[in-house]
Amino acid sequence: MWGWTLREVTQALKEGRISPTELCQRCVSLIRNTSFLNAYITVPEELAMKQARAAEKRLQTGKSLGPLDGVPVAVKDNFSTAGIETTCASHMLKGYVPPFNATVVQRFLDQGAVLMGKTNLDEFAMGSGSIDGIFGPVKNPWGYSEQYRERLGQDHKREDSDWVIAGGSSGGSAVAVASLTCFASLGSDTGGSTRNPAAHCGIVGFKSSYGLLSRHGLIPLVNSMDVPGIMTRCIDDVSIVLGALAGHDPKDSTTIQDPFEPFELPDEIDVRNLCVGIPKEYHAPGLSTEGLKSWTKAADLFENAGARVVEVSLPHTPYSIVCYHVLCTAEVASNMARFDGLEYGHRSEVETSTEALYAATRREGFNDVVRGRILAGNYFLLKQNYDHYFIKAQKVRRLIGNDFLKVFGSGVDVLLTPTTLSDASTYLEFIKEDNRTRSVQEDIFTQSVNLAGLPAVTVPTALSRRGLPLGIQFIGQAFCDKQLLTVAKWFEQQINFQRINLQGLLNNCGELHKPDISKIVMAPTV
């Protein structure tokens, strides 16, 4: 059953081949056995079993709520969950229990999904490695796979000090799906935070068009770019989850007004009338030989199938990272201002003055990365700097969006790019650079999509010579999410990516680790 997709497990539940409670118990057991990966912050075990029992009764009486009824899912710990601690992996929110559910979480529950837990992340989703949260780093399960061990050719019984990163900032959600502890998960995507870890963990990561999924209850990082991201094991599963979660939300004025119609993707797909664009600016410095080879192979697949593959130009791409940094930090400075120690979250014991309380609370509650972005953002928003930095960055953002409009207006249907520069780094290699430098490197192919509000999806394509996954990214036109996923599904069918060997993973893990559930919070029933 561990190789099942979401669609397959839904069918198995309907046919009675497995019950929701049995499925939930197996997932809880696997969460415990892979706890050293540190994918989860909170596991509400009793609540999950309660939800599974309710789903079981519905299925037995023929009153299923939909394709997600009884299916285990996980949610990144920056989505509000009623009665369950929501921390953003920060001291600032440790102990904070929201009184409401984020809209996408509520829609999951309305469909009968079983919430296995809240997943780990970089603090306040600021990072690209999932190593900077207060609950410790997330480890990539592929670093313990048979494929990695065989190709590395080293003695893995040595001290496990140089594990493989999961990517970020939604690393916990990616690892939860990749290690088979759930069948779908939610991340957040501000500059690639869903697609980056999905590529590194060998799963599908989808960022929808801005406005298709509600941001209500997602603790904001950059309001104008944040999008809830969907992570699954295949493209068909993305369409199922999207159908359950997408649509207008009166609590989020940026969501689409028109009703969203869920869709199924065809099994027989013809790409002969398709035009695929290859942005020449994405031949970026630092792109690995394997990444370039994988990208070229993907383009050749489309061309050999009869699609038209053309080189296109997105001339303002080189400015996108700097533009993103200015706008991101400016909005971060604004959003983080609410954490002052007065209303909720951490409060310092320094009470000599109100200003001293504010300063001490924020110094104690935020890590260096968050404080650094707040400082940079406030600098860009100073009166003497506002026009020179913030306004100019907004103008560049418009030019970046216009580049995409021009390319799609020329007849191109989708763009094909790498997702990351290379496969996942080891931890010791990753920390040689600071957080900001790493974010620039890791987001180079992903963040311009957020600036333009377009849909994008990463699909695993091959294993590197080290036995780690490589991903390919497809970028679509705004609100042409179905077309994008259809093209990605065709590609997925041609690739037939080799999934992780779970038994091998567990065997290899057992050599290095004993299950340690002390780091996971087992939340009580609500």
For each residue, the residues with C-beta under 8 A, 3 or more apart:
1: 4 9 12 18 23 26
2: 30 180 502
3: 499 502
4: 1 8 9 12 183
5: 8 9 183 232 233 234 236 237
6: 9 10 67 68 71 183 184 232 233 234 236 237 240 241
7: 10 11 67 236 237 240
8: 4 5 11 12
9: 1 4 5 6 12 13 18 23 71 183
10: 6 7 13 14 67 68 69 71 240
11: 7 8 14 15
12: 1 4 8 9 15 17 18
13: 9 10 16 17 18 19 20 23 55 59 69 70 71
14: 10 11 59 64
15: 11 12
16: 13 19 59
17: 12 13
18: 1 9 12 13 22 23
19: 13 16 22 23 56 59 70
20: 13 23 24 52 53 55 56 59 69 70 114
21: 24 25 49 52 53 56
22: 18 19 25 26
23: 1 9 13 18 19 20 26 27 52 70 71 72 114
24: 20 21 27 28 48 49 51 52 72 114 116
25: 21 22 28 29 49
26: 1 22 23 29 30
27: 23 24 30 31 72 116 181 182
28: 24 25 31 32 43 45 48 49 116
29: 25 26 32 33
30: 2 26 27 33 34 179 180 181
31: 27 28 34 35 39 40 43 116 117 181 520
32: 28 29 35 515 517
33: 29 30 506 509 515
34: 30 31 37 39 141 179 181 505 506 509 515
35: 31 32 38 40 515 516 517 519 520
36: 139 509 512 513 515 516
37: 34 138 139 140 141 175 179
38: 35 120 135 136 137 138 139 172 519
39: 31 34 74 119 120 138 171 172 173 175 176 179 181
40: 31 35 43 74 116 117 118 119 120 172 176 181 520
41: 77 85 87 89 117 118 119 120 133 135 172 520 521
42: 77 84 85 87 117 118 520 521 522 523
43: 28 31 40 48 116 117 520 521 522 523
44: 47 48 84 115 117 522 523 524 525 526
45: 28 48 49 522 523
46: 49 50 523 524 525
47: 44 50 51 83 84 115 523 524 525 526
48: 24 28 43 44 45 51 52 72 114 115 116 117
49: 21 24 25 28 45 46 52 53
50: 46 47 53 54 525
51: 24 47 48 54 55 109 112 113 114 115
52: 20 21 23 24 48 49 55 56 70 114
53: 20 21 49 50 56 57
54: 50 51 57 58 112
55: 13 20 51 52 58 59 65 69 70 112 114
56: 19 20 21 52 53 59 60 70
57: 53 54 60 61
58: 54 55 61 63 64 65 69 70 112
59: 13 14 16 19 20 55 56 62 63 64 69 70
60: 56 57
61: 57 58
62: 59
63: 58 59
64: 14 58 59 69 112
65: 55 58 68 69 110 111 112
66: 69 111 112 244
67: 6 7 10 71 111 240 244
68: 6 10 65 71 73 108 111 112 113 184 240 241 244
69: 10 13 20 55 58 59 64 65 66 111 112 113
70: 13 19 20 23 52 55 56 58 59 112 113 114
71: 6 9 10 13 23 67 68 112 113 114 183 184
72: 23 24 27 48 113 114 116 181 182 183
73: 68 108 113 114 115 116 182 183 184 185 186
74: 39 40 115 116 117 118 119 172 173 176 177 181 182 184 185 186
75: 79 81 105 108 115 117 118 119 173 185 186
76: 79 118 119 121 125 170 172 173 185 186 187 188
77: 41 42 86 87 88 89 118 119 120 121 172
78: 86 88 121 124 125 188 218 219 221
79: 75 76 86 102 104 105 118 186 188 217 218 219 228
80: 86 98 100 101 102 105 217 218 219
81: 75 84 86 98 101 102 105 115 118
82: 98 99 100 101 526
83: 47 97 526
84: 42 44 47 81 97 98 115 118 523 526
85: 41 42 94 95 96 97 118 521 523
86: 77 78 79 80 81 93 96 97 98 118 219
87: 41 42 77 90 93 94 95 96 118 134 135
88: 77 78 92 93 121 123 124 125 219
89: 41 77 120 121 122 123 124 132 133 134 135
90: 87 93 94 123 124 133 134 365 366 367 370
91: 94 134 346 364 365 366 367
92: 88 124 339 345 346 362 365 366
93: 86 87 88 90 96 219 339 344 345 346
94: 85 87 90 91 134 346
95: 85 87
96: 85 86 87 93 344 345
97: 83 84 85 86
98: 80 81 82 84 86 101 217
99: 82
100: 80 82 217
101: 80 81 82 98 105 106 109 217
102: 79 80 81 105 106 214 216 217 218
103: 106 107 214 216 217 249 251 252
104: 79 107 108 186 213 214 217 218 228 245
105: 75 79 80 81 101 102 108 109 115 186 217
106: 101 102 103 109 110 217
107: 103 104 110 111 244 245
108: 68 73 75 104 105 111 113 115 186 244 245
109: 51 101 105 106 112 113 115
110: 65 106 107
111: 65 66 67 68 69 107 108 244
112: 51 54 55 58 64 65 66 68 69 70 71 109
113: 51 68 69 70 71 72 73 108 109 184
114: 20 23 24 48 51 52 55 70 71 72 73
115: 44 47 48 51 73 74 75 81 84 105 108 109
116: 24 27 28 31 40 43 48 72 73 74 176 181 182
117: 31 40 41 42 43 44 48 74 75 176 520
118: 40 41 42 74 75 76 77 79 81 84 85 86 87
119: 39 40 41 74 75 76 77 170 172 173 175 176 185 187
120: 38 39 40 41 77 89 130 133 135 136 138 171 172
121: 76 77 78 88 89 125 130 133 138 168 169 170 171 172 173
122: 89 125 126 127 128 129 130 131 132 133 168 169 171 369
123: 88 89 90 126 127 132 133 134 366 367 369 370
124: 78 88 89 90 92 219 221 336 366 370
125: 76 78 88 121 122 169 170 188 190 193 221
126: 122 123 132 169 221 332 369 370 373 435 439
127: 122 123 130 131 132 168 169 369 435 438 439
128: 122 167 168 169 192 193 196 435 438 439 441 442 443
129: 122 132 137 165 166 167 168 171 425 430 438 442
130: 120 121 122 127 133 137 138 165 166 167 168 169 170 171 172 197
131: 122 127 137 138 165 168 427 430 431
132: 89 122 123 126 127 129 137 367 369 435
133: 41 89 90 120 121 122 123 130 136 137
134: 87 89 90 91 94 123 367
135: 38 41 87 89 120 519
136: 38 120 133 519
137: 38 129 130 131 132 133 165 427
138: 37 38 39 120 121 130 131 165 166 168 171 172 175
139: 36 37 38 143 144 163 164 165 166 175
140: 37 143 163 164 165 166 167 171 175 178 200 201 424 468
141: 34 37 144 145 175 178 179 201 500 505
142: 145 147 148 164 178 200 201 202 424 467 468 469 500
143: 139 140 148 163 164 424 426 468
144: 139 141 148 149 505 508 509 512
145: 141 142 148 149 467 500 501 504 505 508
146: 149 150 501 504 505 508
147: 142 150 151 463 467 468 498 500 501
148: 142 143 144 145 151 152 164 466 467 468
149: 144 145 146 152 156 467 508
150: 146 147 153 467
151: 147 148 463 465 466 467
152: 148 149 156 466 467
153: 150
154: 158
155: 158
156: 149 152 160 508 511 512
157: 511 512
158: 154 155
159:
160: 156 163 512 513
161: 427 428
162: 426 427 428
163: 139 140 143 160 426 427
164: 139 140 142 143 148 200 424 425 426 427 468
165: 129 130 131 137 138 139 140 168 171 200 424 425 426 427 430
166: 129 130 138 139 140 171 172 174 175 197 200 201 424
167: 128 129 130 140 171 174 196 197 198 199 200 201 420 424 442
168: 121 122 127 128 129 130 131 138 165 171 193 196 197 442
169: 121 122 125 126 127 128 130 187 188 193 197
170: 76 119 121 125 130 173 174 187 188 189 193 194 197 205 229 231
171: 39 120 121 122 129 130 138 140 165 166 167 168 174 175 197 201
172: 38 39 40 41 74 76 77 119 120 121 130 138 166 175 176
173: 39 74 75 76 119 121 170 176 177 185 186 187 194 197 229 231
174: 166 167 170 171 177 178 185 187 194 197 198 200 201 203 205 231
175: 37 39 119 138 139 140 141 166 171 172 178 179 197 201
176: 39 40 74 116 117 119 172 173 179 181 182 185 231
177: 74 173 174 180 181 182 183 184 185 201 203 231 232 233
178: 140 141 142 174 175 201 202 203 500
179: 30 34 37 39 141 175 176 500 502 505
180: 2 30 177 500 502
181: 27 30 31 34 39 40 72 74 116 176 177
182: 27 72 73 74 116 176 177 185
183: 4 5 6 9 71 72 73 177 232 233 237
184: 6 68 71 73 74 113 177 230 231 232 237 240 241
185: 73 74 75 76 119 173 174 176 177 182 230 231 232
186: 73 74 75 76 79 104 105 108 173 228 229 230 231
187: 76 119 169 170 173 174 193 194 197 205 228 229 230 231
188: 76 78 79 125 169 170 193 194 218 221 226 227 228 229
189: 170 192 193 194 195 205 207 226 227 228 229 450
190: 125 193 221 222 225 226 227 328 450
191: 222 225 324 328 439 443 446 447 450
192: 128 189 195 196 207 419 442 443 445 446 447 449 450
193: 125 128 168 169 170 187 188 189 190 196 197 229
194: 170 173 174 187 188 189 197 198 205 206 207 229 230 231
195: 189 192 198 199 205 206 207 229 419 446 456 457 458 471 473
196: 128 167 168 192 193 199 200 205 419 420 442 443 446
197: 130 166 167 168 169 170 171 173 174 175 187 193 194 200 201 205
198: 167 174 194 195 201 203 204 205 231 419 458 471
199: 167 195 196 202 205 419 420 458 460 469 470 471 473
200: 140 142 164 165 166 167 174 196 197 420 423 424 468 469 471
201: 140 141 142 166 167 171 174 175 177 178 197 198 424 469
202: 142 178 199 460 469 471 497 499 500
203: 174 177 178 198 231 232 233 460
204: 198 231 232 233 234 235 237 238 457 458 459 460 488 492
205: 170 174 187 189 194 195 196 197 198 199 229 230 231 457 458 471
206: 194 195 229 230 231 232 238 242 455 456 457 458 485
207: 189 192 194 195 227 229 449 450 455 456 457
208: 212 213 227 228 230 242 246 455 481
209: 212 453 454 455 476 478 479 480 481
210: 225 227 254 450 453 454 478
211: 254 255 256 453
212: 208 209 227 242 246 247 255 256 260 455 479 481
213: 104 208 227 228 242 245 246 255
214: 102 103 104 217 228 245 249 251 252 255
215: 218 220 223 226 227 228 252 254 255
216: 102 103 249 251 252
217: 79 80 98 100 101 102 103 104 105 106 214
218: 78 79 80 102 104 188 215 226 228
219: 78 79 80 86 88 93 124
220: 215 223 226 331 335
221: 78 124 125 126 188 190 225 226 328 331 332 335
222: 190 191 225 226 327 328 331 332 335 450
223: 215 220 226 331 335
224: 327 331
225: 190 191 210 221 222 327 328 331 450 451
226: 188 189 190 215 218 220 221 222 223
227: 188 189 190 207 208 210 212 213 215 450
228: 79 104 186 187 188 189 208 213 214 215 218 245
229: 170 173 186 187 188 189 193 194 195 205 206 207
230: 184 185 186 187 194 205 206 208 238 241 242 245
231: 170 173 174 176 177 184 185 186 187 194 198 203 204 205 206
232: 5 6 177 183 184 185 203 204 206 235 237 238 241
233: 5 6 177 183 203 204 237 499
234: 5 6 204 237 238 492
235: 204 232 238 239 265 457 459 485 488 489 492
236: 5 6 7 239 240 265 489
237: 5 6 7 183 184 204 232 233 234 240 241
238: 204 206 230 232 234 235 241 242 457 485
239: 235 236 242 243 262 263 264 265 482 485
240: 6 7 10 67 68 184 236 237 243 244
241: 6 68 184 230 232 237 238 244 245
242: 206 208 212 213 230 238 239 245 246 262 481 485
243: 239 240 246 260 262 263
244: 66 67 68 107 108 111 240 241 262
245: 104 107 108 213 214 228 230 241 242
246: 208 212 213 242 243 260 262
247: 212 255 256 259 260
248: 255 256 257 258 259 260
249: 103 214 216 252 255
250:
251: 103 214 216
252: 103 214 215 216 249 255
253:
254: 210 211 215
255: 211 212 213 214 215 247 248 249 252
256: 211 212 247 248 260 479
257: 248
258: 248
259: 247 248
260: 212 243 246 247 248 256
261:
262: 239 242 243 244 246
263: 239 243 482
264: 239
265: 235 236 239 269 482 485 486 489
266: 269 486
267:
268:
269: 265 266 486 487 489 490 493
270: 273
271: 274 302 305 306 307 487 490
272: 305 306 307
273: 270 307
274: 271 302 307 308 413 414 487
275: 307 308 309 310 411 412 413
276: 299 302 307 308 309 310 412 413 414 415 416 487
277: 310 311 312 407 412 414 415 416
278: 282 299 309 310 311 312 415 416 417
279: 282 311 312 313 314 317 407 415 417
280: 283 311 312 313
281: 284 313 314 315 317 318
282: 278 279 287 314 317 417 418 445
283: 280 287 292
284: 281 287 421 444 445
285:
286: 421 422 441 444
287: 282 283 284 291 292 418 421 422
288: 291 292 421 422 423 464
289: 292 293
290: 293 294 422 423 462 464 465 470
291: 287 288 294 295 418 420 421 422 470
292: 283 287 288 289 295 296 418
293: 289 290 296 297
294: 290 291 297 298 418 461 462 470 472
295: 291 292 298 299 416 417 418 472
296: 292 293 299 300
297: 293 294 300 301 461 462
298: 294 295 301 302 416 461 472 491
299: 276 278 295 296 302 303 309 416
300: 296 297 303 304
301: 297 298 304 305 491 494
302: 271 274 276 298 299 305 307 309 416 491
303: 299 300 306 307 308 309
304: 300 301
305: 271 272 301 302 490 494
306: 271 272 303
307: 271 272 273 274 275 276 302 303
308: 274 275 276 303
309: 275 276 278 299 302 303 416
310: 275 276 277 278 412
311: 277 278 279 280
312: 277 278 279 280 407 410 412 415
313: 279 280 281 403 407
314: 279 281 282 317 400 403 404 407 448
315: 281 403
316: 319 320 396 399 400 403
317: 279 281 282 314 320 400 403 448
318: 281 321
319: 316 322 323 396 399 400
320: 316 317 323 324 396 400 447 448 451
321: 318 324 325 440 443 444 447
322: 319 325 326 393 396
323: 319 320 326 327 393 396 397 400 451
324: 191 320 321 327 328 443 447 448 450 451
325: 321 322 328 329 376 436 440
326: 322 323 329 330 380 389 390 393
327: 222 224 225 323 324 330 331 390 393 394 397 451
328: 190 191 221 222 225 324 325 331 332 373 377
329: 325 326 332 333 373 374 376 377 380
330: 326 327 333 334 377 380 381 389 390 393
331: 220 221 222 223 224 225 327 328 334 335 377
332: 126 221 222 328 329 335 336 370 373 374 377
333: 329 330 336 337 373 374 375 376 377 378 380 381
334: 330 331 337 377 381
335: 220 221 222 223 331 332 338
336: 124 332 333 339 362 366 370 373 374
337: 333 334 340
338: 335 343
339: 92 93 336 345 346 361 362 365 366
340: 337 343 358 361 362
341: 345 346 347 348 357 358 360 361 362 365
342: 347
343: 338 340
344: 93 96
345: 92 93 96 339 341 365
346: 91 92 93 94 339 341 361 364 365
347: 341 342 357 361
348: 341 357 360 361 363 364
349: 360
350: 356 357 359 360 361
351: 356 357
352: 356 357
353: 356 357
354: 357 358
355: 358 359
356: 350 351 352 353 359 360
357: 341 347 348 350 351 352 353 354 360 361
358: 340 341 354 355 361 362
359: 350 355 356 362 363
360: 341 348 349 350 356 357 363 364
361: 339 340 341 346 347 348 350 357 358 364 365
362: 92 336 339 340 341 358 359 365 366 371 374
363: 348 359 360 366 371
364: 91 346 348 360 361
365: 90 91 92 339 341 345 346 361 362
366: 90 91 92 123 124 336 339 362 363 370 371 374
367: 90 91 123 132 134 370 371
368: 371 372
369: 122 123 126 127 132 372 373 435 436
370: 90 123 124 126 332 336 366 367 373 374
371: 362 363 366 367 368 374 375
372: 368 369 375 376 435 436
373: 126 328 329 332 333 336 369 370 376 377
374: 329 332 333 336 362 366 370 371 377 378
375: 333 371 372 378 379
376: 325 329 333 372 373 379 380
377: 328 329 330 331 332 333 334 373 374 380 381
378: 333 374 375 381 382
379: 375 376 382 385
380: 326 329 330 333 376 377 385 386 389 390 393
381: 330 333 334 377 378 385 386 390
382: 378 379 385 386
383: 386
384: 388
385: 379 380 381 382 388 389 390
386: 380 381 382 383 389 390 391
387: 390 391 392
388: 384 385 391 392
389: 326 330 380 385 386 392 393
390: 326 327 330 380 381 385 386 387 393 394
391: 386 387 388 394 395
392: 387 388 389 395 396
393: 322 323 326 327 330 380 389 390 396 397
394: 327 390 391 397 398
395: 391 392 398 399
396: 316 319 320 322 323 392 393 399 400
397: 323 327 393 394 400 401 451
398: 394 395 401 402
399: 316 319 395 396 402 403
400: 314 316 317 319 320 323 396 397 403 404 448 451 452
401: 397 398 404 405 451 452 453
402: 398 399 405 406
403: 313 314 315 316 317 399 400 406 407
404: 314 400 401 407 408 452 454 475
405: 401 402 408 409
406: 402 403 409 410
407: 277 279 312 313 314 403 404 410 412 415
408: 404 405 412 413 477
409: 405 406
410: 312 406 407
411: 275
412: 275 276 277 310 312 407 408 415
413: 274 275 276 408 476 477 483 487
414: 274 276 277 474 475 476 483 484 487
415: 276 277 278 279 312 407 412 474 475 476
416: 276 277 278 295 298 299 302 309 472 473 474
417: 278 279 282 295 445 472 473 475
418: 282 287 291 292 294 295 421 445 471 472 473
419: 192 195 196 198 199 445 446 458 471 472 473
420: 167 196 199 200 291 423 442 445 470 471
421: 284 286 287 288 291 418 441 442 444 445
422: 286 287 288 290 291 425 464 470
423: 200 288 290 420 464 466 468 469 470
424: 140 142 143 164 165 166 167 200 201 468 469
425: 129 164 165 422 429 430
426: 143 162 163 164 165 429 430
427: 131 137 161 162 163 164 165 430 431
428: 161 162 431 432
429: 425 426 432
430: 129 131 165 425 426 427 433 438
431: 131 427 428
432: 428 429
433: 430 437 438 441
434: 437 438
435: 126 127 128 132 369 372 438 439
436: 325 369 372 439 440
437: 433 434 440 441
438: 127 128 129 430 433 434 435 441 442
439: 126 127 128 191 435 436 442 443
440: 321 325 436 437 443 444
441: 128 286 421 433 437 438 444
442: 128 129 167 168 192 196 420 421 438 439 446
443: 128 191 192 196 321 324 439 440 446 447
444: 284 286 321 421 440 441 447
445: 192 282 284 417 418 419 420 421 473
446: 191 192 195 196 419 442 443 449 450 456 473
447: 191 192 320 321 324 443 444 450 451
448: 314 317 320 324 400 451 452
449: 192 207 446 452 454 455 456 475
450: 189 190 191 192 207 210 222 225 227 324 446 447 453
451: 225 320 323 324 327 397 400 401 447 448
452: 400 401 404 448 449 478
453: 209 210 211 401 450 478
454: 209 210 404 449 475 476 477 478
455: 206 207 208 209 212 449 475 476 477 478 479 480 481 484
456: 195 206 207 446 449 473 474 475 476 484
457: 195 204 205 206 207 235 238 473 474 484 485 488
458: 195 198 199 204 205 206 419 471 472 473 474
459: 204 235 471 472 473 474 488 491 492 495 497
460: 199 202 203 204 469 470 471 495 497
461: 294 297 298 470 471 472 491 495 497
462: 290 294 297 469 470 495 497
463: 147 151 467 468 469 470 498
464: 288 290 422 423 467 468 469 470
465: 151 290
466: 148 151 152 423
467: 142 145 147 148 149 150 151 152 463 464
468: 140 142 143 147 148 164 200 423 424 463 464
469: 142 199 200 201 202 423 424 460 462 463 464 497
470: 199 290 291 294 420 422 423 460 461 462 463 464
471: 195 198 199 200 202 205 418 419 420 458 459 460 461
472: 294 295 298 416 417 418 419 458 459 461 491
473: 195 199 416 417 418 419 445 446 456 457 458 459
474: 414 415 416 456 457 458 459 484 487 488 491
475: 404 414 415 417 449 454 455 456 484
476: 209 413 414 415 454 455 456 480 481 483 484 487
477: 408 413 454 455 480 483 484
478: 209 210 452 453 454 455
479: 209 212 256 455
480: 209 455 476 477 483 484
481: 208 209 212 242 455 476 484 485
482: 239 263 265 485 486
483: 413 414 476 477 480 486 487
484: 414 455 456 457 474 475 476 477 480 481 487 488
485: 206 235 238 239 242 265 457 481 482 488 489
486: 265 266 269 482 483 489 490
487: 269 271 274 276 413 414 474 476 483 484 490 491
488: 204 235 457 459 474 484 485 491 492
489: 235 236 265 269 485 486 492 493
490: 269 271 305 486 487 493 494
491: 298 301 302 459 461 472 474 487 488 494 495
492: 204 234 235 459 488 489 495 496 497
493: 269 489 490 496
494: 301 305 490 491
495: 459 460 461 462 491 492
496: 492 493
497: 202 459 460 461 462 469 492
498: 147 463
499: 3 202 233
500: 141 142 145 147 178 179 180 202 505
501: 145 146 147 504 505
502: 2 3 179 180 505 506
503: 506 507
504: 145 146 501 507 508
505: 34 141 144 145 146 179 500 501 502 508 509
506: 33 34 502 503 509 510
507: 503 504 510 511
508: 144 145 146 149 156 504 505 511 512
509: 33 34 36 144 505 506 512 513
510: 506 507 513 514
511: 156 157 507 508
512: 36 144 156 157 160 508 509
513: 36 160 509 510 516
514: 510
515: 32 33 34 35 36
516: 35 36 513 519
517: 32 35 520 522
518:
519: 35 38 135 136 516
520: 31 35 40 41 42 43 117 517
521: 41 42 43 85
522: 42 43 44 45 517
523: 42 43 44 45 46 47 84 85 526
524: 44 46 47
525: 44 46 47 50
526: 44 47 82 83 84 523
